[in-house]
Amino acid sequence: MNRALRWFLLLALSAALAACGFQLRGQYSFDFDRITLRGLDNSEMQKNMDLQLQILDLKVNPASGAPLTLNLLRETRDRSIVTFSASGRAREVRITYELFYEVTDAKGEYLIATSQLSQRRELLYSDDQILGKEAEESRLYTEMQRDIARQIISRLSALQLGTQDGAAPTQNGRQ
C-alpha cells in the first residue's frame, strides 16, 4: 500500500473518531479541594471511593468543613441464574451491583439528589470450578465498584459550586 493511501486512511479514521464524539477520559478538574465522604462505613465501596478521591488530590473528611458531602446511602448485590444446562444446573449467572448516593452542599441542600448507579455482569458457571468462580465473582464485584466510583467522580467534576448573581449552584451549566 502506498504512503499517500496510508495517510488518507489514517486521516479518515481520525475524522470518524472525532465525528462520533470519542474522547479520552483525561484529567478531572473540580471547583473544590475538600469533600466529606459519609455512609457505608468500612465497606469496600467506601474504601474504593476514598482512594479514588485521594488519588485526585482531594482532601477527604478534612478537619475544617468541606464545601460538599458525598453520602453513600445503600448498596445492593444480586445474583440470578440466566441459563440452565440440560441437567437443570446453573450454566450462566448474572451479578448486579447497585449503589444509591447523594451529594449535598455545606448547607445540606442537594447538588445531586438521591441517585442510583448500577452495573451488571454475566459469568459462565460450572459446579466443577466452584472456588474459582467465587473468586471471579468477587473480582467482578470489585471491578463494578471501581467503575461506579469513577462515574461518581465524573459527576462530581461536572458540579460548578460558584454562584452567579445569587443563583443556586449548577450542574453542567444548567439551573
C-alpha positions as CSV (number, residue, x, y, z in Angstrom):
1,M,0.0,0.0,0.0
2,N,1.5,3.3,-0.9
3,R,2.3,6.0,1.6
4,A,-0.4,8.5,0.4
5,L,-3.2,5.9,0.8
6,R,-2.0,5.1,4.3
7,W,-2.1,8.8,5.3
8,F,-5.5,9.2,3.8
9,L,-6.9,6.2,5.7
10,L,-5.3,7.5,8.9
11,L,-6.9,10.9,8.4
12,A,-10.3,9.3,7.6
13,L,-10.1,7.2,10.7
14,S,-9.2,10.2,12.8
15,A,-12.1,12.2,11.4
16,A,-14.5,9.4,12.0
17,L,-13.4,9.1,15.7
18,A,-13.7,12.9,16.1
19,A,-17.1,13.0,14.5
20,C,-18.6,10.3,16.7
21,G,-17.6,12.2,19.9
22,F,-14.9,9.9,21.0
23,Q,-12.8,11.5,23.7
24,L,-10.2,10.1,26.1
25,R,-11.1,10.2,29.7
26,G,-8.5,12.8,30.6
27,Q,-8.0,14.6,33.8
28,Y,-10.8,15.8,36.1
29,S,-10.9,19.3,37.4
30,F,-13.0,20.2,40.4
31,D,-14.4,23.5,41.8
32,F,-13.5,22.3,45.3
33,D,-10.5,20.8,47.0
34,R,-12.2,19.1,50.0
35,I,-15.0,16.7,50.3
36,T,-16.8,14.9,53.2
37,L,-17.4,11.2,52.5
38,R,-20.2,9.5,54.6
39,G,-22.0,6.3,54.7
40,L,-21.3,2.6,54.2
41,D,-18.6,2.7,56.8
42,N,-15.8,0.2,56.4
43,S,-17.3,-1.2,53.2
44,E,-15.3,-2.0,50.1
45,M,-17.2,0.7,48.1
46,Q,-16.4,3.4,50.7
47,K,-12.7,2.4,50.6
48,N,-12.7,2.5,46.8
49,M,-14.4,5.9,46.8
50,D,-12.0,7.3,49.4
51,L,-9.0,6.0,47.4
52,Q,-10.2,7.4,44.1
53,L,-10.8,10.9,45.7
54,Q,-7.4,10.9,47.4
55,I,-5.7,9.9,44.1
56,L,-7.2,13.1,42.6
57,D,-5.7,15.2,45.4
58,L,-9.0,15.9,47.1
59,K,-8.8,16.2,50.9
60,V,-11.3,13.6,52.2
61,N,-13.1,14.3,55.5
62,P,-10.9,17.4,56.4
63,A,-11.0,18.8,59.9
64,S,-12.3,22.1,58.6
65,G,-15.6,21.9,56.8
66,A,-15.8,20.8,53.2
67,P,-18.0,22.6,50.6
68,L,-19.8,19.4,49.8
69,T,-20.7,16.0,51.2
70,L,-20.9,12.7,49.3
71,N,-23.3,10.4,51.1
72,L,-23.2,6.7,50.1
73,L,-26.6,5.6,51.1
74,R,-27.1,2.0,50.2
75,E,-25.6,-0.8,48.1
76,T,-27.2,-4.0,46.9
77,R,-25.8,-7.1,45.4
78,D,-27.9,-9.5,43.4
79,R,-27.1,-12.8,41.8
80,S,-29.5,-14.6,39.4
81,I,-29.3,-17.6,37.1
82,V,-29.6,-16.7,33.5
83,T,-29.4,-20.1,31.8
84,F,-29.6,-23.7,32.9
85,S,-27.9,-26.7,31.4
86,A,-29.8,-29.8,30.1
87,S,-29.4,-31.4,33.6
88,G,-31.0,-28.4,35.3
89,R,-27.9,-26.9,36.8
90,A,-26.9,-23.2,36.5
91,R,-24.8,-22.5,33.4
92,E,-24.7,-18.7,33.3
93,V,-25.1,-16.3,36.2
94,R,-25.8,-12.6,36.2
95,I,-24.5,-10.5,39.1
96,T,-25.7,-7.0,39.7
97,Y,-24.3,-4.2,42.0
98,E,-26.3,-1.1,42.7
99,L,-25.3,2.0,44.7
100,F,-27.5,4.8,45.9
101,Y,-25.8,8.1,46.7
102,E,-26.5,11.8,47.0
103,V,-24.3,15.0,47.1
104,T,-25.2,18.0,49.3
105,D,-23.5,21.3,49.9
106,A,-22.3,22.7,53.2
107,K,-25.9,24.0,53.9
108,G,-27.4,20.5,53.4
109,E,-29.0,21.4,50.0
110,Y,-28.9,18.8,47.3
111,L,-26.4,19.3,44.5
112,I,-27.2,15.8,43.2
113,A,-30.4,14.3,44.5
114,T,-30.5,10.7,45.6
115,S,-29.3,8.7,42.5
116,Q,-28.7,5.1,41.7
117,L,-25.9,3.7,39.7
118,S,-25.8,0.0,38.7
119,Q,-23.5,-2.4,37.0
120,R,-24.3,-5.9,35.7
121,R,-22.0,-8.7,34.5
122,E,-22.6,-12.3,33.3
123,L,-20.3,-15.1,34.0
124,L,-20.3,-18.8,33.0
125,Y,-20.8,-21.1,35.9
126,S,-19.5,-24.6,36.5
127,D,-20.1,-26.8,39.5
128,D,-16.6,-28.3,38.9
129,Q,-14.9,-24.9,39.5
130,I,-16.8,-23.5,42.5
131,L,-13.9,-21.9,44.2
132,G,-12.5,-20.3,41.0
133,K,-15.9,-19.0,40.1
134,E,-16.4,-17.5,43.6
135,A,-13.1,-15.7,43.2
136,E,-14.1,-14.5,39.7
137,E,-17.4,-13.2,41.1
138,S,-15.6,-11.4,43.9
139,R,-13.2,-9.8,41.4
140,L,-16.1,-8.7,39.2
141,Y,-17.9,-7.0,42.1
142,T,-14.7,-5.1,42.9
143,E,-14.4,-4.1,39.2
144,M,-18.0,-2.9,39.2
145,Q,-17.4,-0.8,42.4
146,R,-14.4,0.9,40.9
147,D,-16.3,1.7,37.7
148,I,-19.2,3.2,39.8
149,A,-16.6,5.2,41.8
150,R,-15.2,6.6,38.5
151,Q,-18.8,7.5,37.4
152,I,-19.4,9.4,40.6
153,I,-16.1,11.3,40.3
154,S,-17.1,12.2,36.7
155,R,-20.4,13.6,38.0
156,L,-18.6,15.5,40.9
157,S,-16.2,17.1,38.3
158,A,-19.3,18.5,36.5
159,L,-20.5,20.3,39.5
160,Q,-20.0,24.1,39.5
161,L,-20.0,25.4,43.0
162,G,-19.6,29.1,42.1
163,T,-22.8,31.2,42.3
164,Q,-23.7,33.9,39.8
165,D,-26.0,36.8,41.0
166,G,-27.2,34.8,43.9
167,A,-28.3,31.9,41.8
168,A,-28.1,28.3,43.1
169,P,-25.1,26.1,42.3
170,T,-25.4,24.5,38.9
171,Q,-24.6,21.1,37.4
172,N,-23.4,21.0,33.8
173,G,-24.2,24.7,33.4
174,R,-28.0,24.2,34.0
175,Q,-30.0,25.8,36.8
